[in-house]
Amino acid sequence: MQLATTVSLFAAGFIGRLVFLRSHKFRFVVRMVLFYVCIAVASLAGCIAAPIFFLLGRGGLSNRLVAAIFYATASRLTGTTVEVEGREHLERSRPCVFLVNHQSTLDMLTMGAVFPSNTAILAKAEIKWYPFMGQFMMLAKNVFINRGNRQSAIDTMARVARLLKSQNLGLWMYPEGTRSHQKDKTLLPFKKGAFHLATQGNMPLIPIVCSTYYPCFSESQMIFEPSTIRIKVLPQIDTRGMSTHDVDKLIEIAQEQMTATLKQLDTVPKDPSSMPKLKSE
């Protein structure tokens, strides 16, 4: 009986390993499961740590702690790592607005690698109901916005401006407003919310550009291969003396800078020979 169990386990392990090596879709499923397990573990740690940091008057550390835990675990389990250029720009100004290009689920890994201290996240309201993650984000005093209700969104942004100034925080925002799932080095048109917020509060904008994940990561084609993602943090864009009348000009400046930087960055596979053959969609 014991011999039969041992043989069965060995056979299952051998077959699983063989399928893992031969099927990029199977590798995708395995790595995504590990990815979400890491999210749950990091969020659970955040649920425990956030109240403690809040009582110690160090609430701004909660998000960074969770980001660091998530990146440390997920990068090892998935084989995807991040190289960052320009870290010195992350901590220079508070309050401020961080502008980050928004691609896919993998954004959570790049966020984990580069997330600054004393920074809140602006997230869609639905995230509040995600297990562990939603509870941690509420405890860490992050900001949720109802994108389907314009008046609610406006009221939220006014509240955010007051929060950032009173607590000397940064705010992490995705100006594209939705995931681009890009396969080339382009950005979606920027929404105006981040720029209105920055001009109303005379807060600098700090662009953060992540290299295009494709072809190393694609949810539609079920590809998740180990790679090195490159991130570049750009010098801040000053908004002092500007008003809401300058929003369109600011959008143009930020989009041009981030697009030009994106064209210079590449995500590099760790093992090019393991990359699946891509098909057009």
C-alpha positions as CSV (number, residue, x, y, z in Angstrom):
1,M,0.0,0.0,0.0
2,Q,2.8,2.4,1.0
3,L,4.7,1.5,-2.2
4,A,1.7,2.1,-4.4
5,T,1.2,5.5,-2.8
6,T,4.8,6.5,-3.3
7,V,4.7,5.4,-6.9
8,S,1.4,7.3,-7.5
9,L,2.9,10.5,-6.0
10,F,6.1,10.1,-8.1
11,A,4.0,9.6,-11.3
12,A,1.8,12.6,-10.5
13,G,4.9,14.7,-9.8
14,F,6.6,13.6,-13.0
15,I,3.5,14.2,-15.2
16,G,2.9,17.6,-13.5
17,R,6.4,18.6,-14.2
18,L,6.2,17.4,-17.8
19,V,3.0,19.4,-18.4
20,F,4.5,22.4,-16.7
21,L,7.5,22.4,-19.0
22,R,5.4,21.8,-22.2
23,S,2.3,23.9,-21.7
24,H,2.6,27.7,-21.2
25,K,-1.2,27.7,-20.3
26,F,-0.5,25.3,-17.4
27,R,2.4,27.5,-16.3
28,F,0.2,30.5,-16.5
29,V,-2.5,28.9,-14.2
30,V,0.1,27.7,-11.7
31,R,1.8,31.1,-11.5
32,M,-1.5,33.0,-11.3
33,V,-2.6,30.8,-8.4
34,L,0.7,31.5,-6.6
35,F,0.3,35.2,-7.4
36,Y,-3.1,35.4,-5.8
37,V,-2.0,33.4,-2.8
38,C,0.8,36.0,-2.3
39,I,-1.9,38.8,-2.5
40,A,-3.9,37.1,0.2
41,V,-0.9,36.6,2.4
42,A,0.3,40.2,2.1
43,S,-3.2,41.6,2.6
44,L,-3.7,39.4,5.7
45,A,-0.4,40.8,7.0
46,G,-1.7,44.3,6.3
47,C,-5.0,43.6,8.2
48,I,-2.8,42.8,11.2
49,A,-0.3,45.6,10.8
50,A,-2.5,48.5,9.8
51,P,-4.3,49.0,13.2
52,I,-0.9,48.8,14.9
53,F,0.7,51.4,12.7
54,F,-2.4,53.6,13.0
55,L,-2.2,53.5,16.9
56,L,1.6,54.3,16.6
57,G,0.8,57.3,14.4
58,R,2.7,55.6,11.5
59,G,-0.3,54.7,9.3
60,G,1.6,55.7,6.2
61,L,3.8,52.7,6.5
62,S,1.0,50.1,6.1
63,N,0.8,50.2,2.3
64,R,4.5,50.1,1.9
65,L,4.9,47.1,4.2
66,V,2.2,45.1,2.3
67,A,3.8,46.1,-1.0
68,A,7.2,44.9,0.2
69,I,5.8,41.6,1.5
70,F,3.9,40.9,-1.7
71,Y,6.8,41.7,-4.0
72,A,9.3,39.6,-1.9
73,T,7.0,36.5,-2.1
74,A,5.5,36.9,-5.6
75,S,8.7,37.7,-7.4
76,R,10.4,34.6,-6.0
77,L,7.4,32.3,-6.7
78,T,6.7,33.6,-10.2
79,G,10.3,34.3,-11.3
80,T,9.4,37.9,-12.3
81,T,11.6,40.6,-10.9
82,V,11.8,44.4,-11.3
83,E,14.7,46.8,-11.9
84,V,14.0,50.4,-10.9
85,E,15.8,53.5,-12.2
86,G,15.3,56.9,-10.5
87,R,14.3,55.8,-7.0
88,E,15.7,59.1,-5.7
89,H,12.6,60.9,-7.1
90,L,10.1,58.8,-5.0
91,E,10.6,60.4,-1.6
92,R,11.5,64.0,-2.6
93,S,8.0,65.6,-2.3
94,R,4.9,65.2,-0.1
95,P,2.1,65.9,-0.8
96,C,2.3,64.7,-4.4
97,V,0.5,62.7,-7.1
98,F,2.2,59.6,-8.6
99,L,1.2,58.9,-12.2
100,V,1.7,55.2,-13.2
101,N,0.8,53.5,-16.5
102,H,-1.9,50.8,-16.0
103,Q,-1.5,47.6,-17.9
104,S,-2.9,44.5,-16.2
105,T,-3.1,42.4,-13.0
106,L,0.7,42.3,-13.0
107,D,0.7,46.0,-12.1
108,M,0.4,44.8,-8.5
109,L,3.9,43.3,-8.7
110,T,5.4,46.5,-10.1
111,M,3.6,48.5,-7.4
112,G,5.1,46.2,-4.8
113,A,8.6,46.8,-6.1
114,V,8.5,50.6,-6.2
115,F,5.7,51.7,-3.8
116,P,6.8,54.8,-1.9
117,S,6.4,55.5,1.8
118,N,3.6,57.7,3.1
119,T,1.4,57.1,0.1
120,A,-2.2,56.3,-0.3
121,I,-3.9,54.5,-3.2
122,L,-6.9,55.7,-5.2
123,A,-8.9,52.5,-6.1
124,K,-12.3,51.6,-7.5
125,A,-15.0,51.2,-4.9
126,E,-15.5,47.5,-5.7
127,I,-12.1,46.6,-4.3
128,K,-13.5,47.1,-0.8
129,W,-15.3,43.8,-1.1
130,Y,-12.3,41.7,-2.2
131,P,-11.4,39.2,0.6
132,F,-8.4,40.3,2.7
133,M,-7.2,42.9,0.2
134,G,-10.3,45.1,0.6
135,Q,-10.3,44.9,4.4
136,F,-6.6,45.8,4.5
137,M,-7.0,48.8,2.1
138,M,-9.8,50.2,4.3
139,L,-7.8,49.8,7.5
140,A,-4.8,51.5,5.8
141,K,-7.0,54.6,5.0
142,N,-6.8,54.3,1.2
143,V,-9.3,56.1,-0.9
144,F,-12.1,54.5,-2.9
145,I,-13.9,56.2,-5.7
146,N,-17.2,55.4,-7.4
147,R,-16.4,55.9,-11.0
148,G,-20.0,55.5,-12.1
149,N,-21.2,58.4,-10.1
150,R,-19.7,61.7,-11.3
151,Q,-20.8,63.8,-8.3
152,S,-19.5,61.1,-5.9
153,A,-16.2,61.1,-7.7
154,I,-15.9,64.9,-7.5
155,D,-16.7,64.9,-3.8
156,T,-14.1,62.1,-3.3
157,M,-11.4,64.1,-5.1
158,A,-12.1,67.1,-2.9
159,R,-11.8,65.0,0.2
160,V,-8.6,63.5,-1.2
161,A,-7.0,66.9,-1.7
162,R,-7.7,67.8,2.0
163,L,-6.3,64.4,3.2
164,L,-3.1,64.6,1.2
165,K,-2.3,68.1,2.5
166,S,-3.3,67.5,6.1
167,Q,-1.3,64.3,6.4
168,N,1.5,65.1,4.0
169,L,0.8,62.1,1.8
170,G,1.4,61.0,-1.8
171,L,-1.3,59.5,-3.9
172,W,-0.8,56.6,-6.3
173,M,-3.0,57.0,-9.4
174,Y,-3.4,55.4,-12.8
175,P,-4.2,58.3,-15.2
176,E,-5.3,56.1,-18.0
177,G,-8.3,55.1,-15.8
178,T,-8.4,51.5,-16.9
179,R,-6.1,48.7,-17.8
180,S,-4.7,49.1,-21.3
181,H,-3.6,45.4,-21.8
182,Q,-1.1,47.0,-24.2
183,K,1.1,44.9,-26.5
184,D,3.0,47.8,-27.9
185,K,4.7,50.8,-26.3
186,T,1.7,53.1,-26.2
187,L,-0.6,54.6,-23.5
188,L,-4.3,55.2,-23.4
189,P,-5.5,58.9,-23.3
190,F,-5.1,60.3,-19.8
191,K,-8.2,61.1,-17.7
192,K,-8.2,64.6,-16.0
193,G,-8.8,63.6,-12.4
194,A,-5.2,63.4,-11.3
195,F,-4.3,66.7,-12.9
196,H,-7.3,68.6,-11.4
197,L,-6.2,67.2,-8.0
198,A,-2.6,68.3,-8.5
199,T,-3.4,71.8,-9.7
200,Q,-6.0,72.4,-7.0
201,G,-3.5,71.5,-4.3
202,N,-0.4,72.8,-6.1
203,M,1.1,69.3,-5.7
204,P,3.8,68.0,-8.0
205,L,3.2,65.1,-10.4
206,I,5.8,62.3,-10.3
207,P,5.5,60.0,-13.4
208,I,6.4,56.3,-13.0
209,V,6.8,54.3,-16.2
210,C,6.7,50.4,-16.3
211,S,7.9,48.6,-19.4
212,T,5.3,46.8,-21.5
213,Y,4.8,43.3,-19.9
214,Y,3.9,41.7,-23.2
215,P,5.1,39.2,-24.5
216,C,6.2,37.8,-21.1
217,F,2.7,38.3,-19.6
218,S,-0.7,38.2,-21.4
219,E,-3.9,37.2,-19.6
220,S,-5.8,36.8,-22.9
221,Q,-3.1,34.4,-24.3
222,M,-2.5,32.8,-20.9
223,I,1.2,33.6,-20.8
224,F,3.1,34.3,-17.6
225,E,6.8,33.6,-18.0
226,P,9.7,34.7,-15.7
227,S,11.1,38.1,-16.8
228,T,12.7,41.3,-15.7
229,I,10.4,44.3,-15.8
230,R,12.0,47.8,-16.0
231,I,10.6,50.8,-14.2
232,K,11.8,54.4,-14.5
233,V,10.8,57.1,-12.1
234,L,10.9,60.5,-13.8
235,P,11.7,63.9,-12.2
236,Q,8.6,65.7,-10.8
237,I,6.4,68.0,-12.9
238,D,5.9,71.2,-11.0
239,T,2.4,72.6,-10.7
240,R,3.1,75.7,-8.6
241,G,1.2,78.7,-10.0
242,M,-1.0,76.5,-12.2
243,S,-4.8,76.3,-12.1
244,T,-7.4,74.0,-13.5
245,H,-7.1,76.0,-16.7
246,D,-3.7,74.4,-17.2
247,V,-4.9,70.8,-16.9
248,D,-4.9,70.1,-20.6
249,K,-1.3,71.4,-20.9
250,L,-0.2,69.2,-17.9
251,I,-1.8,66.2,-19.4
252,E,0.1,66.8,-22.7
253,I,3.4,67.2,-20.8
254,A,2.9,64.1,-18.7
255,Q,1.7,61.9,-21.6
256,E,4.6,62.9,-23.8
257,Q,7.2,62.3,-21.1
258,M,5.8,58.9,-20.1
259,T,5.3,57.8,-23.7
260,A,8.8,58.7,-24.7
261,T,10.2,56.9,-21.6
262,L,8.0,53.8,-22.3
263,K,9.5,53.5,-25.8
264,Q,13.0,53.1,-24.1
265,L,12.0,50.3,-21.8
266,D,11.8,46.6,-22.4
267,T,10.6,43.6,-20.4
268,V,13.2,40.9,-20.8
269,P,12.4,37.2,-20.5
270,K,14.7,35.2,-18.1
271,D,14.8,32.3,-20.5
272,P,14.0,33.3,-24.1
273,S,14.0,29.6,-25.2
274,S,10.9,28.9,-22.9
275,M,8.8,31.7,-24.5
276,P,5.7,30.3,-26.3
277,K,5.1,31.1,-29.9
278,L,2.7,34.0,-30.0
279,K,-0.4,34.1,-32.1
280,S,-2.2,37.2,-33.4
281,E,-5.6,38.0,-31.9
